[in-house]
Amino acid sequence: MPFLAILRFDLRTLMGSWLVRLWLAASVLLTLVIMLSCWKDVPSGQFLAYLLMPYLVFPWPLAVIVLGVDPVSGARIEALADGILSRPVTRYEYLVASWLARVVMVLAVCLVVVLPASCIVYFATKRPAADDSLTAYGLIASLGVVGLVLTLQVTLAFCLGSLLRRPLVAVLVLLFIWYPVDLVLDQFSLEEFSPTSLNRALPTLLRTPWSPTDEAKKDAPAVDAATIQAVMNWTPVLSTPRKETFFDKGHYEDFSLWRVVLAYGTATLLAAGLATWNFSLRDL
């Protein structure tokens, strides 16, 4: 089928691209630095939030956006115009296959790096840091939420690439929209719309049990252990973490996983629908 052929071709192309290789290598390096700097003193919930911060906040959204913009803008779509217009490949097959290939690659890079590191932190019982009562449910849910945010970033890049058609312009416009909106919404501690606030709420999610009667709930600390240091200040991550609290906006005790999934999932569907509608109408 054309869909599977395009999907396999894009996956092979992405695995051989320098952007993906450099991103993977940099992700491994940064994860090692975070683990070495936080191993002794940082509680597990905050530790895992540190590990996931590069994917939610900075810098890896830059790589995700660049990967998402490319298939529906620039010279690539012009080269495939003849195939689409002569109908061996439909627009929807090309669009969905290209989108899915990038989502799979982005999630694969994230899981290959973060999953082993998270398991090491989760199963480490002899660390000097205090026990943070992590749960398996919290770990799985946190990784799923990060994957949903990465999927939204790919889809938004697809949408902007389809609308603006110029990769560099689309990347710049999306960055100038993504980060200012994120920072504004973060002032209201809206984890359902702000990846920064979501990153702050991860220690709460990581301590959430499978059921309210789980023993982990009564062992959870009353206050998030100084969740994460300054988002834009990477000094605590690249050196010994400081003890002062960065966030004084509550402890996200009312965190709702369903609200987060609904908000980011709805935004992803809307962006995908807009990209599909625009791509179906554009002249190739």
C-alpha positions as CSV (number, residue, x, y, z in Angstrom):
1,M,0.0,0.0,0.0
2,P,1.2,3.6,-0.7
3,F,0.6,4.5,3.0
4,L,2.9,1.8,4.3
5,A,5.5,2.5,1.6
6,I,5.6,6.2,2.5
7,L,5.7,5.3,6.3
8,R,8.6,2.9,5.9
9,F,10.5,5.3,3.6
10,D,10.1,8.2,6.0
11,L,11.2,6.1,9.0
12,R,14.3,5.0,7.2
13,T,15.0,8.6,6.1
14,L,14.5,9.9,9.6
15,M,16.7,7.3,11.2
16,G,19.5,8.2,8.8
17,S,19.1,12.0,9.2
18,W,21.8,14.0,11.1
19,L,19.1,15.9,13.0
20,V,17.7,12.8,14.6
21,R,21.2,11.4,15.3
22,L,22.5,14.5,16.9
23,W,19.3,14.9,18.9
24,L,19.6,11.4,20.2
25,A,23.2,11.8,21.1
26,A,22.6,15.2,22.8
27,S,19.6,13.7,24.7
28,V,21.7,10.8,26.0
29,L,24.4,13.3,27.1
30,L,22.1,15.7,28.8
31,T,20.3,12.9,30.6
32,L,23.6,11.5,31.9
33,V,24.5,15.0,33.2
34,I,21.1,15.4,34.9
35,M,21.4,12.0,36.5
36,L,24.9,12.5,37.8
37,S,24.1,16.0,39.2
38,C,20.8,14.9,40.8
39,W,21.6,11.4,42.0
40,K,22.6,12.1,45.6
41,D,20.3,14.9,46.8
42,V,17.2,15.2,44.7
43,P,14.0,13.2,45.6
44,S,12.7,10.8,43.0
45,G,9.7,12.9,41.9
46,Q,11.7,16.0,41.3
47,F,14.5,13.8,39.7
48,L,12.1,12.4,37.1
49,A,10.7,15.9,36.4
50,Y,14.2,17.1,35.7
51,L,14.7,14.2,33.2
52,L,11.5,15.1,31.4
53,M,12.0,18.9,31.4
54,P,14.1,19.0,28.2
55,Y,11.2,17.3,26.3
56,L,8.4,19.5,27.7
57,V,10.1,22.9,28.0
58,F,13.5,23.3,26.4
59,P,15.5,22.5,24.2
60,W,14.1,19.4,22.5
61,P,10.8,21.0,21.3
62,L,13.1,22.8,18.8
63,A,14.1,19.5,17.2
64,V,10.5,18.2,17.3
65,I,9.2,21.3,15.6
66,V,11.9,21.2,12.8
67,L,11.1,17.5,12.2
68,G,7.3,18.2,12.0
69,V,7.5,21.2,9.6
70,D,9.5,19.5,6.8
71,P,7.0,17.1,5.1
72,V,4.4,19.7,4.2
73,S,6.6,22.6,3.1
74,G,9.5,23.5,1.0
75,A,11.1,21.4,-1.8
76,R,9.9,18.0,-0.5
77,I,6.2,18.6,-1.2
78,E,7.1,20.0,-4.7
79,A,9.0,16.9,-5.6
80,L,6.0,14.7,-4.6
81,A,3.4,16.9,-6.4
82,D,3.5,14.8,-9.6
83,G,2.9,11.6,-7.6
84,I,-0.1,13.1,-5.7
85,L,-1.6,14.7,-8.8
86,S,-1.4,11.5,-10.9
87,R,-3.2,9.7,-8.0
88,P,-0.9,6.7,-7.2
89,V,-0.7,8.4,-3.8
90,T,-3.6,10.4,-2.3
91,R,-3.0,13.5,-0.3
92,Y,-4.4,11.9,2.9
93,E,-2.1,8.9,2.6
94,Y,0.9,11.1,2.2
95,L,-0.1,13.4,5.0
96,V,-1.0,10.8,7.6
97,A,2.0,8.5,6.8
98,S,4.4,11.5,7.0
99,W,2.8,12.7,10.3
100,L,2.8,9.2,11.8
101,A,6.5,8.6,10.9
102,R,7.5,11.7,12.7
103,V,5.4,11.0,15.7
104,V,6.9,7.5,15.9
105,M,10.4,8.8,15.6
106,V,10.0,11.5,18.2
107,L,8.4,9.2,20.7
108,A,11.1,6.6,20.0
109,V,13.9,9.0,20.7
110,C,12.2,10.1,23.9
111,L,11.5,6.6,25.2
112,V,14.9,5.2,24.3
113,V,16.6,7.8,26.4
114,V,14.1,8.5,29.2
115,L,12.6,5.1,29.9
116,P,15.8,3.4,31.0
117,A,16.8,6.5,33.1
118,S,13.3,6.6,34.7
119,C,13.5,2.9,35.5
120,I,16.9,3.3,37.2
121,V,15.5,6.1,39.3
122,Y,12.3,4.3,40.1
123,F,14.0,1.1,41.2
124,A,17.0,2.7,43.0
125,T,16.4,2.0,46.6
126,K,19.8,3.0,48.0
127,R,20.1,6.6,46.9
128,P,20.9,9.1,49.6
129,A,17.9,11.2,48.7
130,A,14.6,10.9,50.6
131,D,12.0,8.4,49.4
132,D,9.4,10.2,47.3
133,S,6.8,7.4,47.2
134,L,6.7,7.0,43.4
135,T,4.1,4.7,41.9
136,A,4.2,2.6,38.7
137,Y,0.9,4.3,37.6
138,G,2.5,7.8,38.1
139,L,5.5,6.8,36.0
140,I,3.5,5.4,33.2
141,A,1.0,8.3,33.2
142,S,3.9,10.8,33.2
143,L,5.6,9.2,30.2
144,G,2.2,9.1,28.4
145,V,1.5,12.8,29.1
146,V,5.0,13.7,27.8
147,G,4.3,11.7,24.7
148,L,1.0,13.5,24.1
149,V,2.7,16.9,24.4
150,L,5.4,15.8,21.9
151,T,2.6,14.6,19.5
152,L,0.9,18.0,19.8
153,Q,4.2,19.7,18.9
154,V,4.6,17.6,15.8
155,T,1.0,18.2,14.8
156,L,1.3,22.0,15.3
157,A,4.5,22.0,13.2
158,F,2.6,20.1,10.5
159,C,-0.2,22.6,10.7
160,L,2.0,25.7,10.5
161,G,4.1,24.1,7.7
162,S,1.0,23.4,5.7
163,L,-0.3,27.0,6.2
164,L,2.9,28.9,5.6
165,R,4.7,26.5,3.2
166,R,8.1,27.9,4.1
167,P,9.9,25.7,6.7
168,L,12.0,28.5,8.3
169,V,9.1,30.9,8.6
170,A,6.9,28.2,10.0
171,V,9.5,27.2,12.6
172,L,10.0,30.8,13.7
173,V,6.3,31.6,13.9
174,L,5.6,28.5,16.0
175,L,8.4,29.2,18.4
176,F,7.2,32.8,18.8
177,I,3.7,31.5,19.6
178,W,4.6,28.4,21.7
179,Y,6.9,29.9,24.3
180,P,5.1,33.2,25.0
181,V,1.8,31.5,25.3
182,D,3.4,28.8,27.5
183,L,4.9,31.5,29.8
184,V,1.6,33.5,30.0
185,L,-0.5,30.4,30.8
186,D,2.1,29.3,33.3
187,Q,1.4,32.3,35.4
188,F,-2.0,30.8,36.1
189,S,-0.6,27.3,36.9
190,L,-2.7,25.8,34.1
191,E,-1.0,22.4,33.6
192,E,-3.8,21.5,31.1
193,F,-2.4,24.1,28.6
194,S,1.1,25.1,29.7
195,P,3.9,22.5,29.4
196,T,5.9,24.4,32.0
197,S,3.1,24.1,34.5
198,L,2.7,20.5,33.5
199,N,6.4,19.9,34.2
200,R,5.9,21.4,37.7
201,A,2.9,19.1,38.3
202,L,4.7,15.9,37.4
203,P,6.0,15.1,40.9
204,T,2.3,15.1,42.0
205,L,1.4,12.8,39.2
206,L,4.3,10.6,39.8
207,R,3.1,9.9,43.4
208,T,-0.5,9.2,42.3
209,P,-1.5,5.6,43.1
210,W,-3.6,3.2,41.0
211,S,-6.5,3.7,43.4
212,P,-7.3,6.1,46.2
213,T,-6.8,3.2,48.7
214,D,-3.3,2.5,47.6
215,E,-0.8,2.7,50.5
216,A,1.4,5.0,48.4
217,K,-1.1,7.8,48.9
218,K,-0.7,7.9,52.7
219,D,3.0,7.8,52.3
220,A,3.1,10.8,49.9
221,P,4.7,13.9,51.3
222,A,2.4,16.8,52.1
223,V,4.4,19.3,50.0
224,D,6.1,18.7,46.6
225,A,9.8,18.5,47.3
226,A,10.7,21.8,45.7
227,T,9.5,20.4,42.3
228,I,11.8,21.9,39.8
229,Q,14.3,24.8,39.8
230,A,14.0,27.7,37.4
231,V,12.8,26.4,34.0
232,M,14.9,28.8,32.0
233,N,17.9,28.6,34.4
234,W,19.7,25.4,33.6
235,T,22.4,26.0,36.3
236,P,20.7,23.6,38.8
237,V,20.6,20.9,36.2
238,L,24.1,21.2,35.0
239,S,25.6,21.6,38.5
240,T,24.6,20.7,42.1
241,P,20.9,21.4,42.6
242,R,20.1,24.3,44.9
243,K,17.8,23.8,47.8
244,E,15.6,26.9,47.4
245,T,12.2,26.5,46.0
246,F,11.5,27.8,42.5
247,F,7.7,27.6,42.4
248,D,5.4,29.1,45.1
249,K,2.1,28.7,43.2
250,G,0.6,25.8,45.1
251,H,1.3,22.1,45.0
252,Y,-1.0,20.9,42.3
253,E,-3.1,18.8,44.7
254,D,-6.1,19.1,42.4
255,F,-4.1,17.8,39.4
256,S,-6.4,15.8,37.0
257,L,-4.8,13.5,34.4
258,W,-8.1,13.5,32.4
259,R,-8.2,17.3,32.1
260,V,-4.6,17.2,30.8
261,V,-5.3,14.5,28.3
262,L,-8.5,16.2,27.1
263,A,-6.8,19.6,26.7
264,Y,-3.7,18.4,24.8
265,G,-5.6,15.7,22.9
266,T,-8.3,18.2,21.7
267,A,-5.6,20.7,20.6
268,T,-3.8,17.9,18.7
269,L,-7.0,16.9,16.9
270,L,-7.8,20.5,16.0
271,A,-4.3,21.1,14.6
272,A,-4.5,17.8,12.6
273,G,-7.9,18.7,11.2
274,L,-6.7,22.2,10.2
275,A,-3.6,20.8,8.5
276,T,-5.6,18.2,6.7
277,W,-8.2,20.7,5.5
278,N,-5.6,23.2,4.3
279,F,-3.5,20.5,2.6
280,S,-6.5,19.1,0.7
281,L,-7.3,22.6,-0.7
282,R,-3.8,23.8,-1.6
283,D,-2.4,23.9,-5.1
284,L,0.6,21.6,-5.5
